[in-house]
Amino acid sequence: METKPIITDTHAHLYSEEFDQDRDEMMQRALAAGVTRFFIPAIDSAYTEAMYDLEQKYPENVFLMTGVHPTHVKDNYLDELQFVEEELKKRKFYAIGEIGVDLYWDKTHLKEQQLAFKRQIQLAKEYQLPIVIHCRDAFDEVFAVLEEEKSADLFGIFHCFSGTYEQSLQALSYNMKLGIGGVVTFKNGKIDQFLNKIDLKHIVLETDAPYLAPVPFRGKRNESSYLVNVIDKLSHIYGISAEEIAKITTENSKAIFGI
């Protein structure tokens, strides 16, 4: 009997308060759907304990990142970066993320966001880790930092990629894979119109749970089991089986995270 391919969610905030009432049930639904690898991005030091609790409960399935999310880069960002550096000395992480620039909510800390992004890229190189990039309304600003830092040892994932075809090529030029999730199922998501021009070897799957649920759950809380809806959409876009999509994207995730 052929075993079903493993599905990897490369980006899910499963420690979020939104799952406090039913986290174990949510995890069981994901595991039952074949999603057995979860890579967990950091936001800031306030969430660290919740992340460690999640890892302790699902040590075979949950792999943690560390970093400062751009929307949490405030006046105390140097303290937060210091915290990340201390954690990196203490234990194993699988990526520095999510890091980057977000100008959607607030533009007042752009300079600090870019400084924090740059510093965290340097940490990733130092620890030979991938980066996971958050970019919202800020492609030019993110690309400016990547241009300065690009090198053979810089690699990672452009999380929740929602740019144009040209921007996707630019992202790939920095050794990034594209994180594809619920947005690909949206009528106005646009990326579904050019994604088949991008070789599947550059794609990884993600939910960004609890955010950005795919159709038919759009607007509701997202969870990792919904990744099968994203896979179905990609199967349609690429004209290959869902199993093949799962297999290739999980292999891609192994290449990035080394596990």
C-alpha positions as CSV (number, residue, x, y, z in Angstrom):
1,M,0.0,0.0,0.0
2,E,1.4,3.4,-1.0
3,T,1.9,5.8,1.9
4,K,0.4,9.3,1.5
5,P,3.0,12.0,1.1
6,I,3.8,14.2,4.1
7,I,2.4,17.7,4.0
8,T,4.5,20.5,5.5
9,D,3.1,23.8,6.8
10,T,6.1,26.1,6.7
11,H,4.4,29.0,8.5
12,A,1.7,28.7,11.2
13,H,1.2,30.7,14.4
14,L,-0.2,27.7,16.3
15,Y,0.6,29.2,19.7
16,S,-1.8,32.1,18.9
17,E,-4.5,32.9,21.5
18,E,-7.0,32.1,18.8
19,F,-6.3,28.4,19.3
20,D,-6.4,28.5,23.1
21,Q,-9.9,26.8,23.3
22,D,-9.3,23.9,20.9
23,R,-5.6,23.7,20.1
24,D,-5.3,19.9,20.5
25,E,-8.4,19.3,18.3
26,M,-7.0,21.6,15.7
27,M,-3.7,19.7,15.7
28,Q,-5.5,16.4,15.4
29,R,-7.4,17.6,12.4
30,A,-4.1,18.7,10.7
31,L,-2.4,15.4,11.5
32,A,-5.4,13.4,10.2
33,A,-5.2,15.5,7.0
34,G,-1.6,14.5,6.5
35,V,0.0,17.7,7.7
36,T,2.7,16.5,10.1
37,R,5.4,19.1,9.9
38,F,4.8,22.6,11.3
39,F,7.3,25.4,11.2
40,I,6.5,28.1,13.8
41,P,7.5,31.7,13.2
42,A,8.2,34.0,16.1
43,I,6.6,37.5,16.8
44,D,8.5,38.8,19.8
45,S,9.7,37.7,23.2
46,A,6.1,37.8,24.7
47,Y,5.2,34.7,22.8
48,T,8.3,32.6,23.5
49,E,6.8,30.6,26.4
50,A,3.7,29.7,24.4
51,M,6.0,28.6,21.5
52,Y,8.1,26.4,23.8
53,D,4.9,24.9,25.3
54,L,3.7,23.9,21.8
55,E,7.1,22.4,21.0
56,Q,7.1,20.4,24.2
57,K,3.6,19.0,23.5
58,Y,4.4,18.0,19.8
59,P,8.2,17.5,19.7
60,E,8.0,15.3,16.6
61,N,6.0,17.8,14.6
62,V,6.8,21.3,15.7
63,F,9.9,23.2,14.7
64,L,10.5,26.7,16.0
65,M,12.0,29.9,14.6
66,T,13.2,32.9,16.5
67,G,13.0,36.6,15.5
68,V,11.2,39.9,15.8
69,H,8.2,40.5,13.5
70,P,8.3,43.8,11.8
71,T,5.0,45.1,13.2
72,H,6.6,44.5,16.7
73,V,9.7,46.5,15.9
74,K,9.1,49.5,18.3
75,D,11.2,51.8,20.3
76,N,12.5,48.8,22.4
77,Y,13.6,46.9,19.3
78,L,17.2,46.6,20.4
79,D,16.1,44.8,23.6
80,E,14.1,42.4,21.4
81,L,17.0,41.8,19.1
82,Q,19.2,41.2,22.2
83,F,16.6,38.6,23.4
84,V,16.8,36.8,20.0
85,E,20.6,36.7,20.2
86,E,20.5,35.2,23.7
87,E,18.0,32.5,22.7
88,L,20.1,31.6,19.7
89,K,23.0,30.9,22.1
90,K,20.9,28.6,24.2
91,R,19.1,26.3,21.8
92,K,18.4,25.0,18.3
93,F,16.1,27.0,15.9
94,Y,15.3,26.1,12.3
95,A,15.1,29.7,10.9
96,I,15.2,33.4,11.8
97,G,11.6,34.6,11.2
98,E,9.4,36.1,10.6
99,I,11.4,39.2,9.8
100,G,11.1,42.0,7.2
101,V,9.2,45.2,6.7
102,D,5.5,46.0,7.1
103,L,4.2,49.4,6.0
104,Y,0.6,48.4,5.9
105,W,-0.3,49.3,9.6
106,D,2.3,51.9,10.5
107,K,5.2,53.7,8.7
108,T,6.7,55.4,11.8
109,H,9.3,52.7,12.5
110,L,10.5,52.1,8.9
111,K,14.1,52.9,9.7
112,E,14.1,50.6,12.8
113,Q,12.3,47.9,10.8
114,Q,15.0,47.9,8.2
115,L,17.8,48.0,10.8
116,A,16.2,45.0,12.6
117,F,15.7,43.1,9.3
118,K,19.4,43.7,8.4
119,R,20.7,42.6,11.8
120,Q,18.6,39.5,11.8
121,I,19.8,38.5,8.3
122,Q,23.3,38.8,9.7
123,L,22.4,36.5,12.6
124,A,20.9,34.0,10.2
125,K,24.2,33.9,8.3
126,E,26.2,33.6,11.5
127,Y,24.1,30.6,12.6
128,Q,23.8,29.3,9.0
129,L,20.0,29.5,9.2
130,P,17.4,30.4,6.6
131,I,15.3,33.6,7.0
132,V,11.6,33.8,6.7
133,I,10.5,37.2,5.3
134,H,7.4,39.1,6.0
135,C,6.7,41.8,3.4
136,R,3.6,43.9,3.4
137,D,3.3,47.0,1.2
138,A,7.1,47.1,1.3
139,F,8.6,45.2,-1.6
140,D,11.0,48.0,-2.5
141,E,12.1,48.4,1.1
142,V,12.6,44.7,1.6
143,F,14.5,44.3,-1.7
144,A,16.7,47.2,-0.8
145,V,17.9,45.3,2.4
146,L,18.2,42.0,0.5
147,E,20.3,43.7,-2.2
148,E,22.8,44.9,0.5
149,E,22.9,41.5,2.2
150,K,22.7,39.1,-0.7
151,S,25.3,36.3,-0.7
152,A,25.7,32.6,-1.3
153,D,24.9,31.9,2.4
154,L,21.7,33.9,2.4
155,F,18.6,31.8,1.7
156,G,15.0,31.3,3.0
157,I,11.4,31.8,2.3
158,F,9.4,34.8,1.1
159,H,6.4,34.1,3.4
160,C,2.9,34.7,2.0
161,F,4.2,35.9,-1.3
162,S,1.6,38.2,-2.9
163,G,3.7,40.2,-5.4
164,T,3.8,40.4,-9.2
165,Y,5.6,37.9,-11.5
166,E,8.5,40.4,-11.8
167,Q,8.7,40.6,-8.0
168,S,8.6,36.8,-7.7
169,L,11.7,36.6,-10.0
170,Q,13.5,39.2,-7.9
171,A,12.7,37.2,-4.7
172,L,14.0,34.0,-6.3
173,S,17.2,35.8,-7.3
174,Y,18.0,36.2,-3.5
175,N,17.8,32.4,-3.0
176,M,14.3,32.6,-1.6
177,K,11.5,30.1,-2.1
178,L,7.9,31.5,-2.3
179,G,5.6,30.6,0.6
180,I,2.2,30.0,-1.0
181,G,-1.0,29.8,1.1
182,G,-4.6,30.8,1.2
183,V,-4.1,33.9,-1.0
184,V,-3.7,31.6,-4.1
185,T,-7.3,30.6,-3.7
186,F,-8.7,34.2,-3.6
187,K,-10.4,35.6,-6.7
188,N,-8.5,38.8,-6.3
189,G,-5.2,37.1,-5.1
190,K,-3.6,37.5,-8.6
191,I,-0.7,35.1,-8.0
192,D,-2.7,32.2,-9.4
193,Q,-2.4,33.9,-12.8
194,F,1.4,33.5,-13.1
195,L,2.3,30.8,-10.6
196,N,2.5,28.1,-13.3
197,K,5.5,30.1,-14.8
198,I,7.4,29.4,-11.6
199,D,9.0,26.0,-11.3
200,L,7.5,24.0,-8.4
201,K,11.0,23.6,-6.9
202,H,10.7,27.2,-5.8
203,I,7.5,26.7,-3.9
204,V,6.7,25.8,-0.3
205,L,3.3,25.6,1.4
206,E,2.0,27.5,4.4
207,T,-1.2,28.6,6.1
208,D,-0.2,31.6,8.2
209,A,-2.8,30.2,10.6
210,P,-4.9,31.7,12.2
211,Y,-4.8,34.2,9.3
212,L,-5.6,34.1,5.6
213,A,-7.8,31.0,5.5
214,P,-8.3,29.7,1.9
215,V,-11.6,29.5,0.1
216,P,-14.1,28.1,1.1
217,F,-13.1,29.2,4.7
218,R,-12.0,32.8,3.7
219,G,-12.7,35.2,6.5
220,K,-12.8,32.5,9.2
221,R,-10.0,31.3,11.4
222,N,-7.3,29.5,9.4
223,E,-5.8,26.2,10.6
224,S,-3.2,23.8,9.3
225,S,-5.6,21.2,8.0
226,Y,-6.9,23.7,5.4
227,L,-3.6,23.3,3.6
228,V,-5.3,20.6,1.6
229,N,-7.4,23.3,0.0
230,V,-4.2,25.2,-1.1
231,I,-2.8,21.9,-2.5
232,D,-6.0,21.3,-4.5
233,K,-5.6,24.8,-6.0
234,L,-1.9,24.3,-6.8
235,S,-2.8,20.9,-8.3
236,H,-5.2,22.7,-10.7
237,I,-2.6,25.4,-11.5
238,Y,0.3,23.1,-12.2
239,G,-1.8,20.3,-13.7
240,I,-0.3,17.6,-11.5
241,S,-1.7,15.5,-8.7
242,A,-2.2,16.7,-5.1
243,E,0.2,14.0,-4.0
244,E,2.9,15.3,-6.2
245,I,2.4,18.8,-5.0
246,A,2.6,17.6,-1.4
247,K,5.7,15.5,-2.1
248,I,7.7,18.2,-4.0
249,T,6.8,21.1,-1.6
250,T,7.8,19.0,1.5
251,E,11.1,18.1,-0.2
252,N,11.6,21.9,-0.8
253,S,10.9,22.6,2.9
254,K,13.6,20.0,3.8
255,A,16.1,21.8,1.6
256,I,15.4,25.1,3.4
257,F,15.1,24.0,7.0
258,G,17.5,21.1,6.9
259,I,15.1,18.6,8.5
